[in-house]
C-alpha cells in the first residue's frame, strides 16, 4: 500500500513540475475530471443555447425587490434620459438639485439643461488635459502619467465633484433654454474627433517644449488651440446661452409669474439656494473594503475643472455609511449615488437582487469572492450614478430595500426607477454624497485628516457613465 501511495505521490509531483504549460498529461487530467453524465449533458444543452442571464433567473415572484412600497420615499416627477451618452453623473447631480428647485418654484415638473453644463464640462476637460501636457512636458512620453493623459484626453463620464465645480462656476439654465442636440444625446462621434484633435495639440505642445519654448509661449499656444475646440463644441452643441427670459409654469403651461431676465448664475442662485454650497457642504462617502476605512482619499488629476477640486472621499464601513443615507432621506433630501449597476440587474422589472439569479446551479460551480476581493481583482467597481430617493425600513429601523431614480428614460426598469435589496446595496453600492448636517461630528472629524493621494489610473476611480 505504501508503495502505491508513493507511486501516486511521485506522479502528482511530476505533473505539478510541468504544470506551467498544458501538457498532454495535464489535458488528460482535465478531460477525466469532466464526468459527462446525464445531468452534465442536460446542463450543457441548456447553457450552450441561451442567455446565461435569462437561464439563471429564478422563477420566483414577489421577491423583496418587487415590492414597491417604501416607508421613506421622496416623490419626484419626470424621469430624465441621458440617451447614448455617458452623462449619468451630471443627470444624477442635477436631478438632486431639480428636486429642491421645484419646491422653490412651486411646480411639479422641471428639468435643468444638461447640454448647457456639458458644453463647459467638455471645454474645461480639454483645458485640463492640455495643461497636464504642459505640466509633464519634461517627462518622457512613455512616462505613466503622460501615457494616462494621452489615453484619457477627454470623456463624457464624471463624478459629483464635477457637478459641484461646474455649477458653482457656470450656473444653470432650464432645459427649454438650451435643449439637447443629436450630438449631445449621442456623444461618441464628436467625442472621438475631439480626442484626436486634443492629442494632436498635445504632441505639438511637447515638440515646442523640446524646442525650448517658454511656459508662457506654450500657454499662449494652448489658448489659441482651445479656440478650435470651442468651435467644434459650438458646432455640436450650440453656444451656451448668456442670458434669457424665463418664468415657471404650471402643468397646463400657464406662467406663474412675469417673465424675468436671468444669467445662468443668477438663475442657479435664485432657485438652488436651499442646496447650499455644493463644493463645501457635501461629503462623498465611499464603501471600499479593499482600502482602510475611516481614511480620506484624493484621486490625483481626477477633476473636471483645472481651478476646481480633485475627487475627494471618506472611506467608511457600510454599517457606518448606510445610517447617514437614511438620515438624509428621512429629511426629504435626495442624494448622488453610484454603484456597479450591471450586476444582478433585471432591467425589465427594474430590480437589483443577488438572490434573483442562480448562476451556481447553471454553471456547476460557486462564485465566492467578497466585495473586497471583487474590487482587488477588478471584477467590480462603480459604473453608474443615480439619485437615491427612497428606503424601506423594518420595525427596528433597519433597511430592507432602496430605490433610485435612474436616467435611462421612463420606459426603462420600473417606470424609470430601480429597486435594490439591502443585500445588493451592501455588495455593489460604492459612493453616496451626503450633506454635512446628516453626518455625526465623530465621522465629520475624520474628514479633517490629510488625504491619501491615489493615482488617476486606478480603475476603481474612473468616472461614472
C-alpha positions, 0 to 999 in steps of 0.5 A: 500500500505504501508503495502505491501511495508513493507511486501516486505521490511521485506522479502528482509531483511530476505533473505539478513540475510541468504544470506551467504549460498544458501538457498532454498529461495535464489535458488528460487530467482535465478531460477525466475530471469532466464526468459527462453524465446525464445531468452534465449533458442536460446542463450543457444543452441548456447553457450552450443555447441561451442567455446565461442571464435569462437561464439563471433567473429564478422563477420566483415572484414577489421577491423583496425587490418587487415590492414597491412600497417604501416607508421613506420615499421622496416623490419626484416627477419626470424621469430624465434620459441621458440617451447614448451618452455617458452623462449619468453623473451630471443627470444624477447631480442635477436631478438632486438639485431639480428636486429642491428647485421645484419646491422653490418654484412651486411646480411639479415638473422641471428639468435643468439643461444638461447640454448647457453644463456639458458644453463647459464640462467638455471645454474645461476637460480639454483645458485640463488635459492640455495643461497636464501636457504642459505640466509633464512636458519634461517627462518622457512620453512613455512616462505613466502619467503622460501615457494616462493623459494621452489615453484619457484626453477627454470623456463624457463620464464624471463624478459629483465633484464635477457637478459641484465645480461646474455649477458653482462656476457656470450656473444653470439654465432650464432645459427649454433654454438650451435643449439637447442636440443629436450630438449631445444625446449621442456623444461618441462621434464628436467625442472621438474627433475631439480626442484626436484633435486634443492629442494632436495639440498635445504632441505639438505642445511637447515638440515646442517644449523640446524646442525650448519654448517658454511656459508662457509661449506654450500657454499662449499656444494652448489658448489659441488651440482651445479656440478650435475646440470651442468651435467644434463644441459650438458646432455640436452643441450650440453656444451656451446661452448668456442670458434669457427670459424665463418664468415657471409654469404650471402643468397646463403651461400657464406662467406663474409669474412675469417673465424675468431676465436671468444669467445662468448664475443668477438663475442657479442662485435664485432657485438652488439656494436651499442646496447650499454650497455644493463644493463645501457642504457635501461629503462623498462617502465611499464603501471600499473594503479593499482600502482602510476605512475611516481614511480620506482619499484624493484621486490625483488629476481626477477633476473636471475643472483645472481651478476646481477640486480633485475627487475627494472621499471618506472611506467608511464601513457600510454599517457606518455609511448606510445610517447617514443615507437614511438620515438624509432621506428621512429629511426629504433630501435626495442624494448622488449615488453610484454603484456597479449597476450591471450586476444582478440587474433585471432591467425589465422589472427594474430590480437589483437582487443577488438572490434573483439569479442562480448562476451556481446551479447553471454553471456547476460551480460557486462564485465566492469572492467578497466585495473586497476581493471583487474590487482587488481583482477588478471584477467590480467597481462603480459604473453608474450614478443615480439619485437615491430617493427612497428606503424601506425600513423594518420595525427596528429601523433597519433597511430592507430595500432602496430605490433610485431614480435612474436616467435611462428614460421612463420606459426603462426598469420600473417606470424609470426607477430601480429597486435594490435589496439591502443585500445588493446595496451592501455588495455593489453600492460604492459612493453616496454624497451626503450633506454635512448636517446628516453626518455625526461630528465623530465621522465629520472629524475624520474628514479633517485628516490629510488625504491619501493621494491615489493615482488617476489610473486606478480603475476603481476611480474612473468616472461614472457613465 
